[in-house]
Amino acid sequence: MIAVEFLCEDLPQYGLVLVPPASTDYAPLLADIQRRLDKPAEGTPPIPETLSPRISEQDESTSAILLNKSPKTIAAMQVVWSFETMTGRSYRHSRGMLSVQSLLLPFRGPEDSLLKLLGYWHSILPGSKRYLCESGMVGDNTDVRPPASDEKWPSGGGRFNQSGRRRAVSGRDLAKITLVLDGVFFLDGEFVGPNREKLFEQTVAEIEAHTFVAKIAHKGRTDGLPPEQVLAEIEKTCGPAPENSSLIPPSVHNPDATPDELRWWALQRLARHVGMRRKFPQFTDEGIVNMIMGWAEAVLPHFRKG
């Protein structure tokens, strides 16, 4: 049996290091992550069993452990597996391990207490580590410090958004696998990585979409339009709420996606968000317009490439 070559493309110049299974450091690091997974710390967010991340032997050959040796907190991350077969065919599997929406784009106004929770559970603190595999990401910041009293998830609290258990099918005729840290956002807005998946441009597109739609809402309010008409004006820009619930960024399937395509994708995400709110009686058109106007007041980090 021919051994598959496994390569890691990390970012050591920024303190982001991938430890592959062949490394002597891999097993003890993995054991520590597993130990914390088996005995979660008090205040760990509840994770539905169907979404609960696992460390599986079938994932080991394509896994690595990420060490955050930088002095900064990781707030969002895009990871890509590239596969090359014996016959020369190539394909890839891209996965976002942390979402920019949780901490970097506070347009949807979570209250301060929730931001504190997300800041601990939806980030990778300096010195912390994570198990990265095709099925998702495993680990938390308890390997650096336990959660503070206001960082503990309330008992029976909300759903924890962790990477799921879906796994890409790697096949059996592989010659080489490359795991790439394609894009990493630090909490202060600095972005590093080759950015082939255009995570940076996706984030910029979301900022532009929120800002533009907020201006439409402010103008409508200034012109004295009723809330339903303001939302109708916004729909002219965003289009109707899409039926597709996933709205995968176009750059996932097309690395050459243009800024216009990314902006349209971001506007469609907003259309879906507004459309979903309008389906529930607790959200009035007046309240939704006020929410949209509030996007103009969001305090954002200074986004830039490192």
N, C-alpha and C positions, 0 to 999 in steps of 0.2 A: 504494500500500500504506500503510495507516494504522499509524503507529508505536505500539508498545505502551508504555504508561506504566509505568515501573519505579520503585518506591519502596522505601526502606530505613527500617526502624524499629529504630534501634540504641539504645545506652544511653551517650551521651557523658558524662553526669554521673558515670558510674562508670568512665570511661576505655575504654569498649568502642565502637569506631567501625567502621562498615561502609563500605567504599569501593566504589561501584558502577562498572560498566564505563564509564559516561559521564565519570567523573572522569579528569583528566589524570594522577593518581597511580596509576591502576589498572594500566596497561601495565607500568611499571617494577617495580611490586611483584609482578605476576604473573610477569614474566621472572625475577626472583630466585627465586621459588618453583620455577619450572620448572627452573632451573639446578641447584638442589639436588636436585630429583627425578631429573634425568638423571645426576647424579654423587653418589650417596648417601655420606654421611660414614661413616667406619669405625665399625663397631658398630651400624649401622642395623638394626633388626629385620627378619628375612626376611618378606616378604609374598607369599602365593600369587598367582600371575599372575591367577587368576580374581577375586581381591579387590583387586588392586592399583589404587589410586586413580589417576585420570588427569585431565588438564586437556584438555577437549574443546571444540571450537568450538560444538557443539550445545548446550552448557550455558552458554555465555558470557552469553546474554541474560538468564538468571535467576541469575547468579552475583554474588558480591561478595567482597571481601577483608576479613577481620576483623583489625583492629589491636588488640592488647591494650596500651593505653596506661596501664593501671592499675598500681599497685605490687604487685598480687597475682597469684598463679598461678590460672589457670582450671582447674578439676578436672572439671567436667561442664557440658553445654550442650544445650539444646533449641532447635532452629531451625524456623520454620514459613514456608512459602510459601503465600500466599493468592492465588488466581486469580479474576479477574472477566472473564466473556466479554462479547462485544458484545450478547448477548441478555439480559444481566443475571444469568446463572447464576454461582454462585460455588462454589468448592471449594478444598481446601487439601492441602498435603503437609507432614507433620511428620516431623522426623528428629532423633534424638539423635546429636550429633557426638562426645561423650565420655560415658562411662558413670559413674554415681555409684558403681557397685560397685568400680571399679578402685582408687580412692584414698580415697573418703569413707566407705565402709561396709566396713571390714576384718574382716567377720565370718568370712570363709572362710580366714583365717589364712595368707596368703602370707608366706613368710619374709622377713626384713629385706632380704636382697639383692634379691629380686624387687620389693619395694616401692620400692627405690631406682631400679630400672629403670623401673617403671611411673611413678614420680614425674617422670621425664624424658620418656619417650616417650608417655605418656597424659595429658599436660597441655599447657597453653599458658602459657609463662613470660611474665613482664612484658617488654614490648618485642617479643614475637614476633608473627607474623602467620600467617593461614591463608586458603586459597582455599576458599570455601564454595559448593557447587553442589548441584543436586538429586541428583547421583550420589554425593555424599559430601563429604569434607574432605581437602584436600591441604596438606602442609607439616609442618614439625617445628621443634623448638627450636634447631636448628643455626644458624638465622639470628641467634640471640642469643649462643650459645656452643656449642662442641663438647661432646659427652658426656664426662664424667670417666671415668677408667679403670673404675670400678665401675658406670658407667651404660651401658657398651657391651654390646650384646646378644651372648651367646656365639655363636660360629660354629655354624650349624646348630641354633640355639636354638629355643625354643618359638614357636608361632604368634602373630603380631602382630595384635591386634584393631583393624583400621582400618576406616573406613567403606567399604562396598562400592561396586559400580559400577551398582547398580540406579538407574534414573532414572524419575521421574514423568513421565507423558505430559502435556505442557502444552496441547496442542491448538493450532490455528491461528487461532481466532477470538477471541483474547484482547484485552481492552481495557486491563487493568491487572494488574500483578503487584506484590505487596508481600512483601518478605522481612523477617521479624521475628525479632529475638533474643528469644525468648519466655521463656527462663529460663537463668540462668547461676549456677553454684555456684563460688565461689572456694574455694581449698584450706582456708581457715580456717573454712569452713561458712557464710559469708555468701551469701545468695541475692538476686539482683536480676532484674528483668524483670516483664512483665505477668502471666506465669504462667497463661496461658489453658489450657495443656496440663497444668497441675497437677503439674509436676515436683517442686515442693517437697512437696506432699501425698503423692506417690508415695514420696518418700524417707522421710518421716515414717512412712508405713505399713510400709515395709520394716524400719525400726528397731523399731517396735512389734511386728511379727511375730516378728523374731528374739529380742527380749527375752522375749516371752510364751512362745515355744516353749522357750527356754533354761530358764525357770522350771519348765516341765513336766518337763524332763529332770532338773533338780536335785531336784525333789520325788520323782520316781520313784526316783532313786538313794538319797535319804534314806529312802524307804519300803522299800528293799531289793528293788525289782522287778528282774528280769533284764532285760538290754538289749532283747531282742525285745519284752517287754511295755511297756517305756518307749516304744519306737518305735510300738507299737500305740496307746498313749495319745496320742502326738503326732498320729498319723493321724486320731484322732477330732476333733482340732482343725483340722488342715490339710486333711483329706479325703485320698483316695487320690491317688497321683502322677498328674497329668493326662497324657493322650496328646498334647495339643497342645503342641508344642515351643516355639512362639513366645511364648505367654502375653503378648500385647500388653496394655499397661495399658488399663483400660476408659476412661480419660479421653481416649485418642487418638480414639475414636469417639464419646464422649459427654462434652463439656466439663462437664456437670452431674453427673458421677459422684460418688457420695457417699463419705464417709470409710469407711463399712462396705464398699462395693464395692472400694475400693482396698485395704483390709485383707485382704479375701478373696483378691484378686489376689496380694498379697504372701505370704499363707499358701500359696497354690497354687504359687508359685515355690519356696517352701521344700520343699513336698511333692515337687515334681519333682526338686529337688537331692538330697534324701535318697533318693528312689526310684532315681535314677540311680546313686548310690553303692552301694546295696544289690545292684545287678546285677553288680558286679565283685568277684571273690574277694579282692582285696587290701584291700578295705574291710570290716571286721567290724562287726557290730552294736555291739559294745563300743566300737570306735574311733569309730563315728558318733555314739554317745551322748556320748562325751567331747568330740567336736568341737562338738556342739550346746551342751553345758554351757559350753564355752569362749567362746561368743558373749556370755555375760554379762560377760566380762572385756574385751571389745573397747573400745579407747579411741577415742572419736568426737570429731569437732570440735564446736564450739558452733554448732549449726544455728540460723539466724535469718534473717529477711528484712531487707534493707537499706532 
